[in-house]
């Protein structure tokens, strides 16, 4: 370690002991900090990216040092290798790191040789607590860059930071956008807890940090071949849009929406658009996303594009194509059970009846419930077109315990049915215990007990 210019005298040591550090939250204070950093920092910039905190170190009311912290770099090979975390861990835990983006000594460094290390210590003592108060989560590790052509990193070394090596020569100009500057810098790291390195690379974070770990965005896990075949199938859906300017092909929009829903994405059109932004370059290419030659990238549809296409396309056309593709991917349906149920989409008021086969959860179709109607006619329309196979057992709730629905399942589809009997079917409820065998509870006779108010089921004969 390089020796200091000289050791501090008694008066200078007293000055170091009286230093105070302030988190700057007032706009006027931050404006002053920005102005001084632009004047005194070698980059001539006070811009910080992402989450950030600005500090001023003062002596008897006068600012003598400035520190700025911002969000950690998205990709840093040496840092990520040092931590030993996976890609998913980096995505969900990166916010536990912050970057020392600016450090400016305003006082005469030759007069106060230990001012930098003392200022750094004061800042590190309270940084995590301040960060949690400002941004809602703590910090466990830090990073910083040093231009080796201008500085030696002595302050960081004296403050127990570790140099990992040179960077690749890219600079961050936006939250997740980098440009090459061909001037690699030294990468320094510092743990705020001695076990932070093990925590960040562990399969599970310690209990105090688990509440702050970010949920990973849903990503597409389908093989590229399946993506391409889905998009090819959806190209059969009729294009309803008119005029020029259709940048994104409808098959691409529909394929991305279908993949999002298969992945369990929630949040309506905004959720689908967010899912699309997480598609990889090979996935975008397989889905025939629009290629923008200006930036040499495949672009995905916007939220408004998804809204226009999904509101205007023929739902039955899309259903027929996707069910055919589903059969191609999954093979013949061998599930023994079909479950039909109605759901109201949250925050939308849209009521749907849907059919799936179990245990594979293969979709068999969805039918909207008309306004001022109920699930019964919608379910009957769904049963009419759903690929229900002879011999399968169709399960519905008590609303559908009626002759027309049962006859449709039994005679039109050749399937069996499983239906509950509740109080809305008084006559049937009273008759069922006398017709069912004693082994089928609740039954008549001495061993069956009294009729129950709900739960009776019958298969195979619509007259019962």
C-alpha positions as CSV (number, residue, x, y, z in Angstrom):
1,X,0.0,0.0,0.0
2,X,1.3,3.4,-0.9
3,X,2.4,5.5,2.1
4,X,0.4,8.7,2.9
5,X,1.9,12.0,2.0
6,X,2.4,12.5,5.8
7,X,0.7,11.5,9.0
8,X,-1.9,14.0,10.4
9,X,-0.9,16.3,13.2
10,X,-2.8,16.9,16.4
11,X,-5.0,19.6,15.0
12,X,-5.6,17.6,11.8
13,X,-6.5,14.5,13.8
14,X,-9.0,16.6,15.8
15,X,-10.5,17.7,12.5
16,X,-11.0,14.1,11.4
17,X,-12.7,13.2,14.6
18,X,-15.2,16.1,14.2
19,X,-16.2,15.2,10.7
20,X,-20.0,14.7,10.2
21,X,-21.8,13.0,7.3
22,X,-25.2,14.0,6.0
23,X,-27.5,12.2,3.7
24,X,-28.8,14.9,1.3
25,X,-32.5,14.7,0.7
26,X,-33.5,18.3,0.1
27,X,-33.6,19.4,-3.5
28,X,-31.4,22.5,-2.8
29,X,-28.8,20.3,-1.1
30,X,-28.8,17.8,-4.0
31,X,-28.5,20.7,-6.5
32,X,-25.5,22.0,-4.7
33,X,-24.0,18.5,-4.6
34,X,-24.5,18.2,-8.4
35,X,-22.9,21.5,-9.1
36,X,-19.8,20.8,-7.0
37,X,-19.4,17.3,-8.5
38,X,-19.6,18.7,-12.0
39,X,-16.9,21.2,-11.1
40,X,-14.5,19.0,-9.2
41,X,-15.0,15.4,-10.4
42,X,-12.8,14.4,-13.4
43,X,-15.8,13.1,-15.3
44,X,-17.5,16.5,-15.1
45,X,-20.9,14.7,-14.5
46,X,-23.1,14.3,-11.5
47,X,-25.5,11.8,-13.1
48,X,-26.3,8.7,-11.1
49,X,-28.3,5.7,-12.4
50,X,-31.1,3.9,-10.7
51,X,-31.5,3.9,-7.0
52,X,-29.1,6.5,-5.5
53,X,-28.0,8.3,-2.4
54,X,-25.9,11.5,-2.1
55,X,-23.8,12.4,0.9
56,X,-21.8,15.4,2.1
57,X,-19.1,15.2,4.7
58,X,-18.7,18.4,6.7
59,X,-16.3,19.9,9.2
60,X,-17.8,22.6,11.4
61,X,-20.6,23.2,8.8
62,X,-18.3,23.3,5.8
63,X,-18.5,20.6,3.1
64,X,-15.1,18.9,2.7
65,X,-16.0,15.7,0.8
66,X,-18.9,14.4,-1.4
67,X,-19.9,10.8,-2.0
68,X,-22.5,9.4,-4.5
69,X,-23.9,5.9,-4.6
70,X,-26.1,4.4,-7.4
71,X,-27.4,1.1,-8.6
72,X,-24.9,-1.7,-9.2
73,X,-23.8,-2.5,-12.8
74,X,-26.1,-5.0,-14.5
75,X,-23.3,-7.2,-15.9
76,X,-19.8,-7.4,-14.4
77,X,-17.9,-10.6,-15.3
78,X,-15.2,-10.4,-12.5
79,X,-17.8,-9.4,-9.9
80,X,-20.3,-12.1,-10.8
81,X,-17.5,-14.8,-10.9
82,X,-16.3,-13.6,-7.5
83,X,-19.7,-13.9,-6.0
84,X,-20.4,-17.2,-7.7
85,X,-24.1,-16.5,-8.2
86,X,-26.2,-17.8,-11.0
87,X,-27.9,-15.7,-13.6
88,X,-31.2,-16.0,-11.8
89,X,-29.6,-15.1,-8.5
90,X,-28.0,-12.0,-10.1
91,X,-31.3,-10.9,-11.5
92,X,-33.1,-11.3,-8.1
93,X,-30.4,-10.1,-5.8
94,X,-28.4,-7.4,-7.6
95,X,-30.2,-4.7,-5.7
96,X,-28.4,-5.8,-2.6
97,X,-25.3,-4.1,-4.1
98,X,-24.6,-0.4,-4.7
99,X,-21.9,1.4,-6.6
100,X,-19.7,4.2,-5.4
101,X,-20.1,6.3,-8.5
102,X,-18.7,9.6,-7.3
103,X,-16.2,10.5,-4.6
104,X,-14.8,14.1,-4.5
105,X,-12.5,15.6,-1.9
106,X,-13.2,19.3,-1.6
107,X,-10.6,20.1,1.0
108,X,-6.8,20.2,0.5
109,X,-5.7,16.6,0.5
110,X,-2.1,17.4,1.3
111,X,-3.3,19.2,4.5
112,X,-5.7,16.4,5.5
113,X,-4.1,13.1,4.2
114,X,-6.7,10.8,5.9
115,X,-9.8,12.7,5.0
116,X,-10.8,10.3,2.2
117,X,-10.6,7.1,4.3
118,X,-12.4,8.8,7.3
119,X,-15.2,10.0,5.0
120,X,-15.6,6.6,3.5
121,X,-15.8,4.9,6.9
122,X,-18.5,7.4,8.1
123,X,-20.5,6.7,5.0
124,X,-20.2,2.9,5.1
125,X,-21.3,2.9,8.8
126,X,-24.8,4.2,7.8
127,X,-25.1,3.5,4.1
128,X,-27.2,0.3,4.4
129,X,-29.7,1.8,6.9
130,X,-30.1,4.9,4.8
131,X,-30.5,2.9,1.6
132,X,-33.3,0.8,3.3
133,X,-35.0,4.0,4.4
134,X,-34.8,5.5,1.0
135,X,-35.4,2.5,-1.3
136,X,-37.0,-0.2,0.9
137,X,-34.1,-2.7,1.1
138,X,-30.7,-3.1,2.7
139,X,-27.3,-3.4,1.1
140,X,-24.7,-6.1,1.8
141,X,-21.9,-5.4,-0.7
142,X,-20.5,-2.5,-2.8
143,X,-18.6,-2.0,-6.0
144,X,-16.6,0.9,-7.5
145,X,-14.5,1.7,-10.6
146,X,-11.1,3.4,-10.6
147,X,-9.5,4.8,-13.7
148,X,-6.0,3.3,-13.3
149,X,-4.6,5.9,-15.7
150,X,-5.4,8.7,-13.3
151,X,-5.6,7.1,-9.8
152,X,-4.1,4.2,-7.9
153,X,-7.1,3.2,-5.8
154,X,-5.1,3.8,-2.5
155,X,-8.2,5.1,-0.7
156,X,-10.2,2.0,-1.5
157,X,-7.4,-0.3,-0.5
158,X,-7.0,1.5,2.8
159,X,-10.7,1.2,3.4
160,X,-10.6,-2.6,3.0
161,X,-11.9,-2.8,-0.5
162,X,-10.6,-5.6,-2.8
163,X,-9.6,-5.1,-6.4
164,X,-10.9,-7.9,-8.7
165,X,-9.3,-6.7,-11.9
166,X,-10.0,-4.6,-15.0
167,X,-13.4,-4.2,-16.6
168,X,-14.3,-4.9,-20.2
169,X,-14.3,-1.3,-21.2
170,X,-18.1,-0.5,-21.4
171,X,-19.8,2.5,-19.7
172,X,-23.4,2.6,-18.5
173,X,-25.4,5.4,-20.0
174,X,-28.9,4.3,-19.0
175,X,-30.4,1.9,-16.6
176,X,-29.6,-1.2,-18.7
177,X,-27.7,0.2,-21.7
178,X,-23.9,0.3,-22.1
179,X,-21.5,1.6,-24.7
180,X,-17.9,0.8,-25.3
181,X,-15.4,3.5,-24.2
182,X,-12.2,1.5,-24.7
183,X,-10.8,2.6,-21.3
184,X,-11.0,-0.3,-18.9
185,X,-11.0,0.5,-15.2
186,X,-10.1,-1.3,-12.0
187,X,-13.0,-3.0,-10.3
188,X,-13.1,-2.8,-6.5
189,X,-15.6,-4.5,-4.2
190,X,-16.4,-4.3,-0.5
191,X,-18.5,-6.5,1.7
192,X,-20.7,-4.8,4.3
193,X,-21.1,-8.1,6.2
194,X,-18.4,-10.8,6.4
195,X,-20.8,-13.4,5.1
196,X,-22.4,-11.3,2.3
197,X,-20.4,-13.1,-0.4
198,X,-21.7,-16.5,0.7
199,X,-25.2,-15.2,1.1
200,X,-25.5,-13.8,-2.4
201,X,-24.3,-17.1,-4.0
202,X,-26.3,-19.4,-1.7
203,X,-29.4,-21.3,-2.9
204,X,-31.4,-19.5,-0.3
205,X,-30.8,-16.1,1.3
206,X,-30.8,-15.8,5.1
207,X,-34.2,-15.2,6.6
208,X,-33.7,-11.4,7.2
209,X,-33.0,-10.8,3.5
210,X,-35.6,-13.2,2.0
211,X,-38.4,-10.6,2.2
212,X,-36.3,-8.3,0.0
213,X,-35.4,-10.7,-2.8
214,X,-37.1,-9.8,-6.0
215,X,-39.4,-12.2,-7.8
216,X,-37.9,-13.2,-11.2
217,X,-39.9,-12.1,-14.3
218,X,-41.6,-15.0,-16.0
219,X,-39.5,-16.1,-18.9
220,X,-40.2,-18.3,-21.9
221,X,-39.1,-21.9,-21.4
222,X,-40.4,-23.4,-24.6
223,X,-37.9,-24.8,-27.1
224,X,-37.2,-22.7,-30.2
225,X,-38.7,-25.4,-32.4
226,X,-42.0,-25.2,-30.5
227,X,-42.1,-21.5,-30.7
228,X,-41.6,-21.6,-34.4
229,X,-44.3,-24.2,-34.9
230,X,-46.8,-22.2,-32.8
231,X,-46.1,-19.1,-34.8
232,X,-46.5,-21.0,-38.0
233,X,-49.9,-22.4,-36.9
234,X,-51.1,-19.0,-35.8
235,X,-50.3,-17.6,-39.2
236,X,-53.5,-19.3,-40.3
237,X,-55.6,-16.9,-38.3
238,X,-57.3,-14.2,-40.5
239,X,-55.7,-10.8,-40.5
240,X,-58.4,-8.2,-39.6
241,X,-56.2,-5.1,-39.5
242,X,-56.4,-2.7,-42.4
243,X,-54.0,-0.1,-43.8
244,X,-50.3,0.4,-43.6
245,X,-47.8,0.4,-40.7
246,X,-48.4,-3.1,-39.4
247,X,-44.9,-3.5,-38.0
248,X,-45.6,-6.7,-36.0
249,X,-47.2,-9.6,-37.8
250,X,-50.4,-10.9,-36.1
251,X,-49.0,-14.4,-35.9
252,X,-46.1,-13.1,-33.9
253,X,-48.3,-11.0,-31.5
254,X,-50.7,-14.0,-30.9
255,X,-47.8,-16.5,-30.4
256,X,-46.2,-14.2,-27.8
257,X,-49.5,-13.8,-26.0
258,X,-50.1,-17.5,-26.0
259,X,-46.7,-18.2,-24.6
260,X,-47.2,-15.6,-21.9
261,X,-50.4,-17.3,-20.8
262,X,-48.9,-20.8,-20.9
263,X,-46.2,-19.4,-18.6
264,X,-48.7,-18.2,-16.1
265,X,-48.2,-14.4,-16.7
266,X,-50.7,-12.2,-15.0
267,X,-51.5,-8.5,-15.4
268,X,-53.4,-8.4,-18.7
269,X,-51.9,-6.6,-21.7
270,X,-49.2,-5.0,-19.6
271,X,-48.1,-8.4,-18.2
272,X,-47.9,-9.8,-21.7
273,X,-45.9,-6.9,-22.9
274,X,-43.5,-7.2,-20.0
275,X,-43.1,-11.0,-20.8
276,X,-42.3,-10.1,-24.4
277,X,-39.5,-7.8,-23.3
278,X,-37.8,-10.7,-21.5
279,X,-37.7,-12.8,-24.7
280,X,-34.1,-13.7,-25.7
281,X,-32.8,-12.8,-29.2
282,X,-33.0,-16.4,-30.5
283,X,-36.6,-16.6,-29.2
284,X,-37.5,-13.3,-30.9
285,X,-36.0,-14.6,-34.1
286,X,-38.0,-17.8,-33.9
287,X,-41.2,-15.8,-33.4
288,X,-40.4,-13.6,-36.4
289,X,-40.3,-10.4,-34.3
290,X,-39.7,-7.2,-36.3
291,X,-36.0,-6.6,-37.0
292,X,-34.9,-3.0,-36.5
293,X,-31.8,-2.4,-38.7
294,X,-31.0,0.9,-36.9
295,X,-30.2,-0.8,-33.6
296,X,-29.6,-4.3,-35.1
297,X,-32.1,-5.8,-32.7
298,X,-35.4,-7.7,-32.9
299,X,-38.1,-5.6,-31.3
300,X,-41.2,-7.0,-29.6
301,X,-44.8,-5.6,-29.8
302,X,-45.9,-2.9,-27.4
303,X,-48.7,-3.1,-24.9
304,X,-51.0,-1.1,-27.2
305,X,-50.2,-3.5,-30.0
306,X,-51.2,-6.5,-27.9
307,X,-54.4,-4.7,-26.9
308,X,-55.5,-4.0,-30.5
309,X,-54.8,-7.5,-31.8
310,X,-56.3,-9.4,-28.9
311,X,-59.4,-7.3,-28.9
312,X,-60.0,-7.6,-32.6
313,X,-59.0,-11.1,-33.5
314,X,-61.5,-14.0,-33.8
315,X,-61.4,-15.9,-30.5
316,X,-62.7,-19.1,-32.0
317,X,-60.2,-19.0,-34.8
318,X,-57.3,-18.6,-32.3
319,X,-58.8,-21.4,-30.1
320,X,-59.0,-23.8,-33.0
321,X,-55.4,-23.2,-34.1
322,X,-53.9,-23.3,-30.6
323,X,-55.8,-26.5,-29.6
324,X,-54.5,-28.1,-32.8
325,X,-50.9,-27.0,-32.0
326,X,-51.4,-28.3,-28.4
327,X,-52.3,-31.8,-29.8
328,X,-49.2,-31.7,-32.0
329,X,-47.0,-30.9,-29.1
330,X,-48.6,-33.1,-26.4
331,X,-49.8,-36.0,-28.5
332,X,-53.2,-37.7,-28.1
333,X,-55.4,-36.8,-25.1
334,X,-55.4,-39.8,-22.6
335,X,-56.7,-37.9,-19.6
336,X,-59.6,-39.6,-17.8
337,X,-61.3,-36.4,-16.4
338,X,-62.6,-33.2,-17.8
339,X,-63.3,-30.3,-15.5
340,X,-65.5,-27.4,-16.5
341,X,-65.9,-24.3,-14.4
342,X,-66.7,-20.6,-14.7
343,X,-64.4,-17.8,-13.6
344,X,-64.6,-14.0,-13.5
345,X,-61.4,-12.3,-14.6
346,X,-60.2,-10.0,-11.8
347,X,-60.7,-6.2,-12.4
348,X,-62.4,-6.8,-15.8
349,X,-65.9,-8.2,-15.2
350,X,-65.4,-10.7,-18.0
351,X,-67.0,-14.0,-17.1
352,X,-65.7,-17.2,-18.8
353,X,-66.5,-20.9,-18.8
354,X,-63.4,-23.0,-19.4
355,X,-62.7,-26.7,-19.8
356,X,-59.5,-28.6,-19.1
357,X,-58.6,-32.2,-19.0
358,X,-56.8,-33.7,-16.0
359,X,-54.3,-34.5,-14.8
360,X,-52.3,-32.9,-17.7
361,X,-54.3,-29.6,-17.5
362,X,-54.7,-29.6,-21.2
363,X,-57.0,-26.8,-22.3
364,X,-60.1,-27.9,-24.2
365,X,-61.7,-24.5,-24.8
366,X,-63.0,-21.3,-23.3
367,X,-66.5,-19.7,-23.8
368,X,-67.4,-16.1,-22.7
369,X,-70.6,-15.8,-20.7
370,X,-72.9,-13.2,-22.4
371,X,-74.1,-10.2,-20.5
372,X,-77.4,-10.7,-18.5
373,X,-76.9,-14.4,-18.8
374,X,-75.2,-17.2,-16.8
375,X,-72.8,-20.0,-17.2
376,X,-75.4,-22.6,-18.2
377,X,-75.8,-21.7,-21.9
378,X,-72.1,-20.7,-22.2
379,X,-71.1,-24.1,-20.8
380,X,-73.5,-25.9,-23.2
381,X,-71.9,-24.1,-26.2
382,X,-68.5,-25.0,-24.9
383,X,-69.4,-28.7,-24.5
384,X,-70.7,-28.7,-28.0
385,X,-67.4,-27.8,-29.6
386,X,-64.9,-29.0,-26.9
387,X,-62.9,-32.2,-27.8
388,X,-64.4,-34.3,-25.1
389,X,-63.7,-37.9,-25.7
390,X,-66.0,-40.9,-25.2
391,X,-65.4,-42.5,-21.8
392,X,-64.1,-39.4,-20.2
393,X,-65.7,-38.2,-17.0
394,X,-67.0,-34.6,-17.1
395,X,-67.2,-32.8,-13.8
396,X,-69.2,-29.6,-13.3
397,X,-70.7,-27.7,-10.3
398,X,-74.3,-28.0,-9.1
399,X,-75.5,-25.2,-11.4
400,X,-75.3,-27.6,-14.3
401,X,-77.2,-30.5,-12.7
402,X,-80.0,-30.5,-15.3
403,X,-81.3,-32.7,-18.1
404,X,-80.1,-30.7,-21.1
405,X,-76.5,-30.5,-20.0
406,X,-76.4,-34.1,-18.9
407,X,-77.9,-35.4,-22.2
408,X,-75.4,-33.3,-24.1
409,X,-72.5,-35.0,-22.3
410,X,-73.9,-38.5,-22.3
411,X,-75.4,-38.8,-25.8
412,X,-73.6,-36.1,-27.9
413,X,-70.1,-36.8,-26.5
414,X,-70.4,-40.4,-25.2
415,X,-68.9,-39.3,-21.9
416,X,-69.9,-39.8,-18.3
417,X,-70.7,-37.1,-15.9
418,X,-70.0,-36.2,-12.3
419,X,-72.5,-33.7,-10.8
420,X,-73.3,-32.6,-7.2
421,X,-76.9,-32.3,-5.9
422,X,-77.6,-29.4,-3.7
423,X,-80.6,-27.6,-2.3
424,X,-81.5,-26.0,-5.6
425,X,-82.7,-29.4,-6.7
426,X,-85.1,-30.3,-3.9
427,X,-87.0,-33.1,-5.7
428,X,-83.8,-34.7,-7.0
429,X,-82.2,-34.4,-3.7
430,X,-85.0,-36.2,-2.0
431,X,-85.2,-38.9,-4.7
432,X,-81.4,-39.6,-5.0
433,X,-80.9,-41.4,-1.7
434,X,-83.6,-43.9,-2.7
435,X,-82.2,-44.6,-6.2
436,X,-78.5,-44.8,-5.4
437,X,-77.1,-48.2,-4.2
438,X,-76.4,-48.5,-0.5
439,X,-72.7,-48.5,-1.2
440,X,-72.9,-45.0,-2.7
441,X,-73.3,-42.4,0.1
442,X,-75.6,-40.9,1.0
443,X,-78.0,-43.8,0.2
444,X,-81.3,-45.1,1.4
445,X,-81.7,-48.1,3.7
446,X,-80.4,-48.8,7.2
447,X,-76.7,-48.5,6.4
448,X,-76.9,-45.2,4.4
449,X,-78.3,-42.9,7.1
450,X,-80.3,-39.8,6.3
451,X,-80.2,-37.8,3.1
452,X,-77.4,-35.2,3.0
453,X,-77.9,-31.6,1.9
454,X,-75.2,-31.7,-0.8
455,X,-72.6,-33.9,-2.4
456,X,-74.7,-36.6,-4.1
457,X,-73.3,-37.6,-7.5
458,X,-74.5,-39.8,-10.4
459,X,-73.0,-40.9,-13.6
460,X,-74.4,-42.4,-16.8
461,X,-78.1,-41.9,-16.8
462,X,-79.7,-38.5,-17.4
463,X,-83.1,-39.7,-16.2
464,X,-81.8,-39.9,-12.6
